[in-house]
């Protein structure tokens, strides 16, 4: 019996997708880790990813703002200046 804090979700994922329980458990752990990222961590990570793809900051700030608004655990609405301060200090 899985005694993890997400055991019920793991069982649901395994049953609804046909994945083995061990794989469903890894999927749940990955999703939980992804969404437990702080706002500052998310902003820094996405800025670096988008910059590596060659995007300019004007577009990057707009993309990050839109993505923050869509995350399941919302962050406060941040201005472009606040986003810049997170990335550059």
Phi, psi and omega in degrees: 000130179285123181252017179291161180295347182243029184300317181296317178296318178300315179297319179297314180298315180298316182290320185279341182248344184081008177288149172298152182303323181294321178290317178300321179296318178294320178298313180299316179298320178296316181294316179298316180296319180299316184273359176266001176297135178289165178301315181298317179298316180299312182298314180296315181296312182294322178301312180297317179299312182291324178294320177298332178279000175091011180281149177273156184302325180304314178287320182302313182298320179295317180297313181298317178301316180295319180293321178299321181293335183266352182292143182302324176253098189293154173251165176296154177292127183250141176282166176302321179298317179296321178297316179300319180294325177297316183283314188257351179087000000 
